[in-house]
């Protein structure tokens, strides 16, 4: 059978990455004192799965590394070795090397052969006794004298075994590594040549594994297929009848476990099976295609609604009722489809315990990581792109935000500093906060650095205006350049990346009490609720999450201030007025009775002058840069019900442009 194994590579790489994340989280939990047997078993199963998959696909370097790691984990779970810092450090380091090897197999990025060999040597050194072994646990340890001379194994794969990515040949090869193997093939299920389906498993085997092999090692070989086969494993005593002459009655593995034989891998199988039945892996490209189709459906529904406005409602009552139902169903459908792309923000948060552990040890600081709202959901595309800015912010907090333990003690603080990662939904946004209880930003030092660089500043800048300076390109108050990020270094890149996602970032700080960075992001980049407004002969969309209110100003509420231009008084507060027809150069079509929409972004309010309010509607966001080029003040475009293109206003960009004009 010639099967294209390349089709399964993507699934293997994705599952292996998930396995490495699970291993890393489990090892960190071990390091913190958790000695639960299920935890060690879960780490072992992750390593075993990666080993089995890599051996199947011929990734020998990964299989070799995980084999050594698996041996060490097997001793830990059997109680033959204590969980010690050197062992945990070595296993955590091996996770990093395995990631490099995985990247080499997936993308061709070469891994350092010296680092790979050094890692294997380090694991072997721990195995050889440099890490003190623990006293054997009598409950789970295998007594050598009680081991049989071998095992009689009846292995009958389910017809669908191949569809789960498993291969009986791999299992036979793994058994051969344990000891001499006698093989007898049973072909009673094999149909005629014309009826053979190359994707079904027809053969079965009676196997004889010779040698004093622990039962657990045999169970581990079949751990991947325990739910896709009938399995009978019986001890082989001296002078046993040869395997060819033994008639083996195939029994489910559950029957073997019920007879008192330990089968830890099988015990975990039902949970895995339940998970498989309640979830399905789907390519992101397929989900994106589905979202695009739903977007087109939204546009079509808007077109039908617009056309129906020209009809007589009395004569087309049933048509209008159907259109109302279509509108509700369309909204439900798009929310359901977008929900498929939503992932818990924990997908990003779970990479930080390791980062905090490594950096704090490297800098000699004591750091506690606190996470809040890990279950808060965010679009998968946003999750992938928000990770790097968050890593930079956390590195900043550890490197230059938190003080050394002795300094914190002198200030009356806990010697262990706290980094908090929090996520929550607020309105139509997700808000992610990165905060620390460190020294805070030094206002005088920032102002001095700004004066040194000749950056423009108001006469009496507020704290918010001073903190905003660290987002200037290359701005830093660090005394020395380190290989870590100094607070401020690269913060312009952080803001730029977040703004590219349609979000905004704010910074708050108090001397001696720490710093807090707040990131606001849209829940999804695909569809948004907007307010359609008319400006001249064009229609613009204002994202509803930025809109506070709409009003018709009175003449006495509009003033002209030197250096500020026109401002509008709204309940005692003066807001800058931005005439959108002038900003976008649509021409001066100003009506006698202009309307104003008050918006807020980055903590600043603006009064946007428009000609007419068309109404609230849901719009499908189309990327303008991919189809044309980037335009200042525009975050995207959409297609209206009549087929015209409407631009989506970048409210955050308007606010930032206004700030730059004031600073200049």
N, C-alpha and C positions, 0 to 999 in steps of 0.2 A: 504494500500500500504506500503510495507516494503522497504524503500529506504535507502541505505548505505550513511549516511551523511558524513562519513569519507572522501569520495572522494572530497568533497567540502572544507574541512578544509584548504588545502594548499592555495587555492585561497583566502579564507577568511583571512588567516594570512598575505599573501602578500599584499592584498588590505588594510588591517588594518594598516600595517606598512607604506604604502604610505599615508594613511589618517592621521596618526600621524605626518608624515613629513610635510604634507600640513598644518596641524593645527599649528605646531611649527613655520613654516615660516610665516603663517598669523598672529599669535600672536606677533611675533617679529616685523612685519610690523605695527601692531596696536600700539605697545609700542613706535615706532618711530614717531607716529603722524598720520599715515594713518587711516582715519575714513570713508573710502569708504564703502557704504552699501553692495556692491557685495563681498568685502573682508570678512565682518562679516558673510554674508550668506554662503560663501564657507567654513569657519571654522565650522559653524553650521552643514552644510551638511556632512562634514567629521565625526563629532562627531555622528551625527544621523545614518550614515551608519554603523559605528562601533557598535553602540548600537543595531541596528536592527540585524546585523549579529550575534553578540554575544548572543543575546536573542534567535535567531533561533537555534543556535548550543548548547545552554545550558551553555554558559560561564557566569554564573550569576554575578560573581565578576566584570567582565568587563562591563556588562550591567548596574550594579548598579552604578559604578563610572561614566560611560558616561551619565547616566540619570541625575545625579546632574549637571554635566558639561553642558549638553544640556540645562537644565533649565536656567542656568546662561547665556549662549549664546543667548537663546531665548529672555531674557529680554534686552540684549544688542542690538540685532537687531530690537526689537520693540521700541527702544528709551526709555524704562522704567528705564534704568540704564546707567550711564556714564562709559566710558572706563577709568578706574583708575589703577594706578600702583599696588595696592594690588590685584585687580581682575586679571590683566594680570599675575602677579607673581604666583598666585594660579593656574591659568589655565596652565601655563607653567610647573609648578611642577606636575600637574596632568598628563601631557603628559608623564613624566618620570615614574610615577607610572603605567600608562596604558601600557607602554612598558614592565615593569616588569611582569604585569599580563598577557600580551600577551605571553611573554617567558614562563611563568608558564603553560599556556594552550597548547603551542606548544611543548615545550621540557620537561615539568615537573620540571623546575627549580623553587623552591618555592619562592614566593614573600613574603616580610615581612608583616604579617597581621597587625601589629601595624602601619606600615607606610601607608598601604592602608586605615585603619580606620582614621588615623590622617589627611590624605588627604581629605577624605570625610567630616570630621568635619570642615576642613579649608574652603572647598567650601561652605558648609552649613552656616558657619559663615559669609562669604561674602554675601550669599543670604539673610541672616536674617537681614541685614541692617548695618553691621559694615562697609560696603563699601557704601559711600553716594550715594543715588539714584539720577538719573538725572530727570529733568522735562520731563513729557510725551510729546512725539512729536505728535502733533495733526494729522499730515498727515497719520501716520501709526498706531497710537494707536487704540485699540479696545475699544469702549465705551460700558460699561457693560449693560446699559439700552437698547442698540440696538441689543444685542445678542438674537438670537431666543431661543425658549424653547428646541430645539434639531435639529437634522439633519436627513433628509431622504436620504439614500445613495443607489444608484443602482450600484452594483459592478459585472461586467462581465469579468472575467479573459480571456486573450487570451489563446488559446490551448497550446502555447509554454511557458507559464508562469514558469513552473517548471524548464525549461532548463536554465533560467537566475538565478537560485539559490533561487528563491522566493517561499514562501509558504502562501497560503491564510489563513491558520489557524493562523499563526503568526500575520497577519493583524487584524483578528477578535479579538485576544487576546489583541492587543494594543488598539483597540477601546474600549474594555471592561474596560481598565484602565482609560479611560476618563469619563466614566459614564455608567449607565444601558443601555444594548444593546438588542434590539428586533431583532430576526433573522428569516428570511423566505428564505428557499433554493429553487432555481429554477433548475429543472432537465431536462428541455426540450431538452438539447443537449446531454444528457447521452445516449450512444448507448447500444445495447445488450451486454451481458456479453462476448460473443466471440469476439466482435469488440473492446473491451476496451484496450486502450494503457495506461499502468501505468505511462507513462511520459507525458501524455497530461492532461490538465485541462478541465473538462467538466461542472462543477457546477458553478452556479451564485447565487448571493444573493441580496435580498432586506433587507436593514438594517434600523433600527430606533435607533439613538443615543439620549438618553433622557438627558437633562440638558443643562445649559448655558455654552457650550463648544465653545471656539474661533474657527473660521473657519480655522485659520492657524494650529491649533493642528490637525484637521482632515486631512488637506492637507499633513502635515508631515508624518502621518501614511501611506499614499499612495505614498509618494515620491519615494520609490523604484520601484513601479510597474506602475507608471503613463503612461509609454510607452507600457506596456504589458497588458492593460485592457481597457474596456469601462467603464467610470465612470460618474455618475450623482449625484451631491450633491446639495440638495435643503433645504432651512430652513424649520423647522417644527414650526408652530404657535400653540397657545393654542387651545385645543379642536380639534386638527387635527385628521383626520381619521387614525385608526390604520394601521401600516405598512403592515399587511397582506392583507388589502383591497385596497391598493394603487397600481395602475398599473404604473410602472416606465418605461419611455422610455429611454433606454440607449443612452447616447450621449458622444462623445469624450470630454475629458477634455478641449481641445482647445475651444470648443463651450461655455463651462462654463466661461472660462477666457474672451472670447469675450463679454460675457454679463456683464462684469464689476466686476466679483468676483476676488479678489486677490488670486493668486496661485503661490507664489514665487518658490516653488519646481518644479512646472510644467514648469515655464518659463525657468528654467535652463535645462530642459530635452532635448530639441533638440540638444543643443551643446554636451551633453553627448552621445546622440544617434549617432551624426556624428562621435564622437571619437571612439565609439564602432565599427562603420562600417569601419573605416580606420586603425584599429589596431587589433591585436589578441595576446592572451597570449599563449606562447609555453614554455614547460618545457626546462630548460637548458640542461638536459640530451639528449633530442631529437636533440637540436642544435649541441651538441658535437658529437652525433652519425652521424649527417649529415656531419660535418666537417671531421670526420674520413673517411667516405666514399669518400668524395671529395679528401682527401689525398691519398687514395688508387687509385683513378682515375688518379691523377697526376703521381703516380709511374708507373701505367700501360701505360700512355701516353709516359713517358720517355723511358720505355722498348721498345715500338713500334718504337719510333724515333731511338733508338740505333740499333735495328734489321734492320730497313729500310736502314741504312747506308751501308749495305752489298749488297743491290739490285742495279740493273742497272737503273739509273734515267731515261734514255730514254725510257725504256720499261715499267716503272711503273709511268709514269707521273701523271696519275689520282690518283694513290695511294698516291703519295707525296703531291699532292694538298689537298687530303682529310686529310692527317696527319697534314699539316699546319693549316687547318681549325680546326681540333680537338684540336690542341695546343692552338689556340686563344680562342676557346670556353671553354676549360678547365680553362684557366686563368681567363676569365670573370666569369665563374661559381664559382671558388674558391673565387674571390674577392667579389662576391655577397653574398656567404654563410658567409664569414668572416664578411661582413658588417652587417649581422643579429646579430652577437654577439657584435657589437660595440655599446657602450652607451656614451652619453655625460659625460664628466668628472664632470659635475655639480652634478651627482649622489653622488659624494664624497664631492664636495665643499659645498653643501647646508647644511651639518651637522655642518659647522664651525661657522656660525653666532651665534648659541646658545652657542657653546663652548667659543667663544670670549666674549660674553656677560657675562657669568657666571664667567669666570676666572678673567676678568678685574674688575668686581664688588668685587670679593673676595679679590683681591690684592690691591684694591684702586687705580687702574690705569685707564686712559682713553685711549681706544683703538678703532681704526677705522679699519674695515676689508674691503679690496678692492679685488675684484676678477676680473680676466681678462681671456677671452677665455674659458668660461664655456661650450660652445658648442663643444669644441674640443673632438673628439671621441676616445675612447680607448676600448680595448677588455674587456669584462665583467669580465673575470677571473683576469685581472690585476687590474681593478677598485676595486674589493673586497679585493685584497691583498695589495694595496697601501694605503688604508685608515689609517691603524694603524701607519705606518711611518709618514704620513702627520700630524696626530693628535699629535704625539710626537714632531715634529718640530714646530708646531704652539704653543704648550704649552711651549716649550723652549723659543720661541721668546717673548711670553708674560711675562713669569716668570723672565727670566734673560737677555733677549735682550732689552726690552723697559725699560726706566727709569721711576721713579715716576714723576707726573706732575710738582712738584716744581723744581726737578732737570732738567727737560727738559726746563722749563722756564728760569732757570739761564743760561743754555747753548744757549739760543736764539732760541730754537726750539718751535714748536707748542706743547702745553701741551698734546694734543691727539696724541698718537703714531699711526703709520700705519703698519698693517700687510698686505702684498700683496700675494695673491695666483694667479699664472698665469699659463696657459697651452697653448701650441702651438705645431704645427707639424713642425719638422725640418728634412728634408730628410726622412729616413725611421724610424725616432724616434718620440716619443712624449716627449716634454720637459716640466716638471713641476717645477716651481720655488716657493720657500717660502722665502720671504725677509721681513726685518723690518728696520725701520729707527732709531734704538736704539743706544746703546753705542758701539756696535761692540766688537770683540774679543780682549782680552788683550794679546799681543804677549809675553811680558816679563813674565807675570804670567803663561802662558802656558809653556814657556821654563823652568821656575823655577820648576813647577810641574813635568815636564818630567825628569829634573835632579834629583829631589827628588825620583822619582820612578825608576831611572836608565834606562830610555828608550834611545836606541841608536839614535844619531843625527849626521848629517854631521857638519863640522866645521863652515861653514857660511850658515845655512839653509835659504832657500827662505821662503816667506810668505806661499806659498802653502804647503811646507813641514811642517811648524809649525802648520798650520790649520789641516793638516792631522793627527796630534797627537790626536785630540779629538775623533777620531774614534778608538783609542785603547780601549780594554775592560776595563770598570770601570773608565776610565779617566774623571776627573771632576775638575774644579777650584772653585766650589761653596764653600763658607765659611761654610754654614750650610746645612744639609740635610733637605729638605722639603718634603711634601707629593706630590708636583708637581715635574716635571722633571727639574733638573739643566742643564744648557747648557753643553753638553758633556756626561751627564749620559745616558747610553743606546744608544749613537750614534753608537756604534759598531753593535748593534742589527739593527738599521735603515739601515746601509750600508749592513749588511749581508742579510737582507730581500730583499733589492733592487737588490743586486747582484744575489740572487736566482731567480729573475724574468728576468735575462739577462740584467739588467740595470746597471747604474753606478751613483755615486753621487759625486758632487764637492762642495766645500765650498769656498766662497769669503767673505772677511770682510775688513772694513776700520774703524779705531778707530774714534768714535764719529759720524759715518755716517751709521752704521748698518751692518747687515750680510745677506748674500744671499746664499741659498742652492739650487743647480741645480740638478735635477734628470732627467736622460735620460733613457727612457724605449722603448723597441720594441713595435710596434703597436699591434702585436699579437704574441702569443707563438706557433701558429699552423703551419705556413708556412713562410719561409724566402727566400729571394734571396741570393744566395751564389756564391762564386767562387770556383770551384773544382780544386784542385792542387794534383799533384802526389808527394809523399814522399816515397822513397824506392819502395816497392811493394804495398803500400797502397794509398788510395785516401782519402784526407781530404777536408772538406768544411770550407771555411773562410766566415763568414757573411759579405755580401757586404757593410753593413752600416759602418763597421770599415775600409774597404779597401780604401786607398788613391791612390795608383798607383802600377804598377808592372814594374820592370826594370831588365836589365842584368848588374851587376856592372863590372866596369873595375878594373883591379888589383891594380892600383895606388890609387883607392878610398877606399880600405880596409886597415885598420890599426889595430894594436893590442896595447891597452892601459892598463897599469898596474892597476890591480884591477877592470877593466871594461870589459876585454876580447876584442873580435873583434868588431870594429865599422865600419860603412859605412858612407862615406861623400856623402850627397845628397844636392846639391845646397848650399854648405857652412855650412850645419848642420850635425853634427855627430850623427848617430843613432845606438843604440846597435843592434848587429846581434844575432838572435836566430835561430840556426839550428834545424828545427823541427824533423829531423831524430834522432838527439841526444837527444832532449828534450823528445820525446816519445819512445826512445830506440828502434828504428827500425833498428839499425845497421848503419855502416858507408858505405852508398852507394853513397857518394857524387860524382856527375859528374864533369867533368873538367869545364863545363860552368854552374855554378849554377845560378838560377834565384832568385830574391828577391821580395817579396810583402811587401810594406810599409803599416802598419796599425797604427791606433791611438785609444787609449782608456784612459779614466781618465786623459786626457790632456797630455799623453806621447806617443811618437811614437816608434815603433819597426820595424826592418827590418827582416822579416821572410824568412829564406832560404828554398827554395823548389827545387824539381828536374824538374818539368814540370807544365805549366799552361794548364789545360784541357779545361776550359771554364766556362762561367757564366750559372747557371741554378737555377731553383726554386726547393726547397727541402721541404719535409714534416718532421717536427721536431718530433722525437720520444723521450720520456723521458727515459733516461738511468737508472736513479736511481730506477724507479719503476720496471724495468726488470732485473737490475743487481746490481749496487752500484754506488756511486759517485766516479768520477775519476778526479783528479786535472788536470786542463787545458782542460777539455772536457765539453761542455755544453749540449750535446745531441747527437743523431745519426739520420741517415736517411737511406733509402733503395734506391739504385741506380737502373737504368733501367735494369741492368743485374742481379739484385737480390742480389748483394753484399751490405754489410753494410758499410757506410762511417761515420766516426766520425766528429762531428762539433766542431771546435776549439773554446775554450773559450778565446777570445782575451783579455778581461778584466782580466781574471785569469793569463794570461801570464805576463801582465803588473804588476799586484800586486806581483807576484812571483819575478819578477825582482827587484821591489822596496825593498822587504824584504831582498833579497840577498845583495843589496847595503847597507841597514841599518845595516846588520850584519857585 
